[in-house]
Amino acid sequence: MIFNHNPLCNHFNVAVRSAAARLFPTGFDTSMDAPSTLADLTDHIAKTGRMLVYSGHSDKTIFDCEDTNHCFRAWHDWCHWKFQLPFNARGEAKACKVQQGHLATIYGADHWMLPKWKRILDAEINGQLQYAAKHGDFPINQAAFVAKAIR
């Protein structure tokens, strides 16, 4: 397992792991060959009853380790699946709002970290998608990208 000894926000790591544990009490699966469309994700879950998330590009993220990144992806993809949000800019923005709402529900709308967590989610999801649309690929160093975006 790859560890990031300087994660962006330790509290956010805990929140992500908590959300994933609530949604996937028996865990989820990872693969380099995970579904890349909502239809494929929906089909996979219908056939297996399990979430499958992409395991690649998990070494330069905002999280403390690749496993927490996978937890984030599982939680995020669950939002796509549950609310049938397509894997496009509009669907990503809605999934981001759902995740922000989850944090407000779990921790309370007045939790001291919620504003920062919302900014992190926005940069991690919408910011990186906008970057990819402009540059043809996602940032190589996601951690640096998000850290800069939330300043």
PLY file of the C-alpha trace (Angstrom):
ply
format ascii 1.0
element vertex 151
property float x
property float y
property float z
element edge 150
property int vertex1
property int vertex2
end_header
0.00 0.00 0.00
1.25 3.45 -0.88
1.12 5.94 2.00
1.03 9.70 1.67
2.75 11.07 4.73
1.32 14.51 4.07
-2.40 14.08 3.34
-4.37 17.23 2.61
-6.77 16.85 5.55
-6.68 14.03 8.09
-10.22 14.85 9.20
-11.44 14.44 5.62
-9.73 11.04 5.41
-11.74 9.93 8.45
-14.97 11.32 6.99
-14.37 9.51 3.69
-13.67 6.20 5.42
-16.74 6.66 7.59
-19.00 7.32 4.59
-17.62 4.28 2.76
-18.04 2.05 5.82
-21.68 3.12 6.13
-22.40 2.41 2.47
-20.30 -0.74 2.13
-20.29 -2.65 5.42
-19.01 -5.74 3.59
-16.54 -3.74 1.51
-16.22 -3.09 -2.20
-13.90 -4.26 -4.95
-11.11 -2.48 -6.85
-9.70 -3.16 -10.30
-7.74 -1.51 -13.07
-10.71 -2.54 -15.25
-13.60 -0.88 -13.41
-16.80 0.43 -15.04
-16.29 3.72 -16.86
-19.94 4.56 -17.58
-23.07 4.69 -15.47
-24.59 1.89 -17.57
-21.56 -0.35 -16.99
-21.56 0.44 -13.26
-25.29 -0.27 -12.98
-24.88 -3.57 -14.86
-21.95 -4.61 -12.68
-23.83 -3.93 -9.45
-26.92 -5.72 -10.76
-24.83 -8.80 -11.63
-22.56 -8.93 -8.58
-24.24 -6.90 -5.85
-20.85 -5.21 -5.28
-19.33 -1.84 -6.05
-16.22 -1.95 -8.25
-13.96 1.09 -8.43
-10.91 1.97 -10.46
-7.71 1.21 -8.57
-5.24 3.15 -10.73
-3.76 6.60 -10.25
-4.03 6.40 -6.48
-0.49 7.42 -5.57
-0.59 11.25 -5.74
-3.95 11.99 -4.22
-5.11 14.11 -1.32
-5.60 11.06 0.87
-3.39 9.32 3.42
-3.17 6.12 1.36
-4.50 4.48 -1.78
-7.15 2.62 0.23
-8.74 5.88 1.39
-8.73 7.07 -2.22
-10.57 3.87 -3.17
-13.08 4.54 -0.36
-13.65 8.00 -1.81
-14.19 6.57 -5.28
-16.61 3.94 -3.96
-18.62 6.57 -2.10
-18.60 8.87 -5.14
-19.59 6.12 -7.57
-22.34 4.98 -5.20
-23.82 8.49 -5.57
-23.74 8.10 -9.36
-25.38 4.68 -9.14
-27.99 5.48 -6.46
-29.22 8.66 -8.15
-28.45 7.50 -11.73
-26.16 10.44 -12.40
-24.25 10.12 -15.67
-20.47 10.29 -15.77
-20.42 13.78 -17.30
-19.95 17.32 -15.97
-23.55 17.69 -14.89
-23.64 14.26 -13.21
-20.33 14.92 -11.46
-21.59 18.25 -10.12
-24.72 16.56 -8.77
-22.70 13.70 -7.23
-20.51 16.32 -5.54
-23.59 18.01 -4.07
-24.86 14.64 -2.82
-21.54 13.96 -1.10
-21.52 17.42 0.45
-25.03 16.72 1.72
-23.93 13.39 3.18
-21.22 15.12 5.20
-23.69 17.74 6.47
-26.10 14.97 7.48
-23.49 12.81 9.19
-21.53 15.57 10.95
-24.09 18.38 11.17
-24.59 21.46 9.02
-22.59 23.56 11.48
-19.60 21.22 11.81
-16.41 23.30 11.92
-14.75 21.30 9.09
-17.75 21.23 6.71
-16.85 24.39 4.72
-13.34 23.04 4.07
-14.65 19.57 3.19
-17.10 21.10 0.71
-14.25 23.01 -0.96
-12.16 19.83 -1.09
-15.00 17.89 -2.71
-15.60 20.65 -5.24
-11.92 20.81 -6.21
-11.47 17.02 -6.19
-14.51 16.40 -8.40
-15.49 19.48 -10.38
-12.10 21.21 -10.44
-10.26 18.17 -11.73
-12.97 17.55 -14.34
-12.65 21.15 -15.56
-8.88 20.75 -15.67
-9.24 17.56 -17.74
-11.63 19.25 -20.16
-9.12 22.05 -20.70
-5.90 19.97 -20.77
-7.06 16.61 -22.13
-6.21 14.66 -18.97
-6.53 14.83 -15.21
-3.79 16.45 -13.12
-0.87 14.09 -12.52
-0.40 15.38 -8.99
-3.96 15.52 -7.71
-2.83 16.47 -4.21
-1.03 19.59 -5.41
-3.94 20.53 -7.65
-6.56 20.30 -4.88
-4.32 21.99 -2.29
-3.85 24.94 -4.63
-7.56 25.08 -5.50
-8.76 25.30 -1.90
-6.38 28.03 -0.76
0 1
1 2
2 3
3 4
4 5
5 6
6 7
7 8
8 9
9 10
10 11
11 12
12 13
13 14
14 15
15 16
16 17
17 18
18 19
19 20
20 21
21 22
22 23
23 24
24 25
25 26
26 27
27 28
28 29
29 30
30 31
31 32
32 33
33 34
34 35
35 36
36 37
37 38
38 39
39 40
40 41
41 42
42 43
43 44
44 45
45 46
46 47
47 48
48 49
49 50
50 51
51 52
52 53
53 54
54 55
55 56
56 57
57 58
58 59
59 60
60 61
61 62
62 63
63 64
64 65
65 66
66 67
67 68
68 69
69 70
70 71
71 72
72 73
73 74
74 75
75 76
76 77
77 78
78 79
79 80
80 81
81 82
82 83
83 84
84 85
85 86
86 87
87 88
88 89
89 90
90 91
91 92
92 93
93 94
94 95
95 96
96 97
97 98
98 99
99 100
100 101
101 102
102 103
103 104
104 105
105 106
106 107
107 108
108 109
109 110
110 111
111 112
112 113
113 114
114 115
115 116
116 117
117 118
118 119
119 120
120 121
121 122
122 123
123 124
124 125
125 126
126 127
127 128
128 129
129 130
130 131
131 132
132 133
133 134
134 135
135 136
136 137
137 138
138 139
139 140
140 141
141 142
142 143
143 144
144 145
145 146
146 147
147 148
148 149
149 150
